[in-house]
Amino acid sequence: MAAAALVLAVILFAAGLIGVVLPGLPGALLVYGGMLLYGVLTSFASLDANFFLLQGMAVLLVFSVDFLSTAVGSRRFGGSRYAVWGAVFGALAGLLLFGPFGIILGPFMGAVLAETIAGKQLQQAIRAGFGTLVGLLGGTVLKLAILIIMIITFFRAI
């Protein structure tokens, strides 16, 4: 049973890591869910409440990074909250319209469009869009690192 539980957990881990770059998949929740599923299927033989509490805190950190990185990147390059919201909607629309390339193009274009609609000059809007993209990509790298640390911690615990 432990082998089957491990296989299922690893599948959820892989989906979670993919979810870091695909906006539709809740990456951190999938990784945490894989750990929880493993725990349930093995009667929590090697994973205790402290393990899950710490992993839950890591999941909250991932969610915080998700919101803060885009906002910080945008603000750092002169963007407003409109750029942040434009980047969020742009990421979703970009993924639908452009597939994998939309993950990069969408947030940039969404931020630029939102800033332009908000009344900023095109040059300022492009700068804010670039900042949003930098924040989004930086946040993605940081989220990926946190999830990898979570997974390594899981394997060390079992």
C-alpha positions as CSV (number, residue, x, y, z in Angstrom):
1,M,0.0,0.0,0.0
2,A,2.9,2.4,0.7
3,A,4.2,2.0,-2.8
4,A,0.9,2.8,-4.3
5,A,0.5,5.8,-2.0
6,L,3.9,7.0,-3.0
7,V,3.1,6.8,-6.7
8,L,-0.1,8.8,-6.2
9,A,1.8,11.4,-4.2
10,V,4.5,11.7,-6.8
11,I,1.8,12.2,-9.5
12,L,0.2,15.0,-7.5
13,F,3.7,16.5,-6.9
14,A,4.4,16.6,-10.6
15,A,1.0,18.1,-11.3
16,G,1.7,20.7,-8.6
17,L,5.0,21.6,-10.1
18,I,3.3,22.1,-13.5
19,G,0.7,24.1,-11.7
20,V,3.4,26.7,-10.7
21,V,3.5,27.8,-14.3
22,L,0.0,27.1,-15.4
23,P,-2.5,29.5,-13.8
24,G,-5.4,27.0,-13.8
25,L,-3.7,24.4,-11.6
26,P,-3.3,25.1,-7.8
27,G,0.3,23.9,-7.6
28,A,0.8,24.3,-3.8
29,L,-2.5,22.6,-3.0
30,L,-1.7,19.7,-5.3
31,V,1.7,19.1,-3.6
32,Y,0.1,19.4,-0.2
33,G,-2.7,17.1,-1.3
34,G,-0.2,14.5,-2.4
35,M,1.4,14.6,1.0
36,L,-1.9,14.4,2.8
37,L,-3.1,11.5,0.5
38,Y,0.2,9.6,1.3
39,G,-0.4,10.2,5.0
40,V,-4.0,8.9,4.8
41,L,-3.1,5.9,2.7
42,T,-0.2,4.9,5.1
43,S,-2.2,5.7,8.3
44,F,0.2,8.6,9.0
45,A,3.0,6.2,9.8
46,S,5.9,8.5,9.1
47,L,4.2,12.0,8.9
48,D,2.9,13.7,12.0
49,A,0.8,16.8,12.7
50,N,3.9,19.0,13.0
51,F,5.0,17.9,9.5
52,F,1.6,18.9,8.0
53,L,1.5,22.2,10.0
54,L,4.9,23.2,8.6
55,Q,3.9,22.2,5.1
56,G,0.6,24.1,5.5
57,M,2.6,27.2,6.5
58,A,4.7,26.7,3.3
59,V,1.5,26.6,1.3
60,L,0.5,29.9,2.8
61,L,3.9,31.3,1.9
62,V,3.4,30.2,-1.7
63,F,0.1,32.0,-1.9
64,S,1.6,35.1,-0.4
65,V,4.4,35.1,-2.9
66,D,1.9,34.7,-5.6
67,F,0.2,38.0,-4.8
68,L,3.2,40.0,-3.5
69,S,5.7,39.3,-6.3
70,T,3.5,40.7,-9.1
71,A,2.6,43.7,-7.0
72,V,6.1,44.4,-6.0
73,G,7.5,44.1,-9.5
74,S,4.8,46.3,-10.9
75,R,5.2,49.0,-8.2
76,R,9.0,48.9,-8.5
77,F,8.7,49.8,-12.2
78,G,6.0,52.5,-11.6
79,G,2.9,50.4,-12.1
80,S,-0.4,50.8,-10.3
81,R,-2.8,48.3,-8.9
82,Y,-4.4,48.3,-12.4
83,A,-1.3,46.8,-13.8
84,V,-1.4,44.0,-11.2
85,W,-5.1,43.2,-12.0
86,G,-4.4,43.6,-15.7
87,A,-1.5,41.0,-15.4
88,V,-3.8,38.6,-13.6
89,F,-6.5,38.8,-16.2
90,G,-3.9,38.9,-18.9
91,A,-2.4,35.6,-17.7
92,L,-5.7,33.8,-17.9
93,A,-6.6,35.3,-21.3
94,G,-3.1,34.8,-22.6
95,L,-3.1,31.1,-21.7
96,L,-6.5,30.6,-23.4
97,L,-5.5,32.6,-26.5
98,F,-1.8,31.8,-27.0
99,G,-1.3,28.6,-25.1
100,P,2.0,28.2,-23.3
101,F,3.4,31.5,-24.7
102,G,0.4,33.3,-23.2
103,I,1.9,32.7,-19.7
104,I,4.5,35.3,-20.5
105,L,2.7,37.4,-23.1
106,G,-0.6,37.6,-21.3
107,P,0.5,39.3,-18.0
108,F,2.6,41.8,-19.9
109,M,-0.1,42.7,-22.4
110,G,-2.7,42.8,-19.6
111,A,-0.7,45.1,-17.5
112,V,0.1,47.4,-20.4
113,L,-3.5,47.6,-21.5
114,A,-4.8,48.2,-17.9
115,E,-2.3,51.0,-17.3
116,T,-3.1,52.6,-20.7
117,I,-6.9,52.5,-19.9
118,A,-6.1,54.0,-16.5
119,G,-4.6,57.0,-18.3
120,K,-0.9,56.4,-18.3
121,Q,1.3,57.2,-21.3
122,L,2.3,54.2,-23.4
123,Q,5.9,54.3,-22.4
124,Q,5.0,54.3,-18.7
125,A,2.5,51.5,-19.3
126,I,5.1,49.4,-21.0
127,R,7.5,49.9,-18.1
128,A,4.8,48.8,-15.7
129,G,4.1,45.8,-17.8
130,F,7.8,44.9,-17.8
131,G,7.9,45.3,-14.0
132,T,4.8,43.1,-13.6
133,L,6.4,40.4,-15.8
134,V,9.6,40.6,-13.8
135,G,7.6,40.2,-10.6
136,L,5.6,37.4,-12.0
137,L,8.6,35.4,-13.2
138,G,10.5,36.1,-10.0
139,G,7.5,34.9,-8.0
140,T,7.3,31.8,-10.2
141,V,10.9,30.9,-9.5
142,L,10.4,31.5,-5.8
143,K,7.2,29.4,-5.7
144,L,8.9,26.6,-7.5
145,A,11.8,26.7,-5.0
146,I,9.4,26.5,-2.1
147,L,7.5,23.6,-3.6
148,I,10.7,21.7,-4.3
149,I,11.8,22.2,-0.7
150,M,8.4,20.9,0.4
151,I,8.8,17.8,-1.7
152,I,12.4,17.2,-0.5
153,T,11.2,17.6,3.1
154,F,8.5,15.0,2.4
155,F,11.0,12.5,1.1
156,R,13.3,13.1,4.0
157,A,10.4,12.5,6.4
158,I,9.3,9.2,4.9
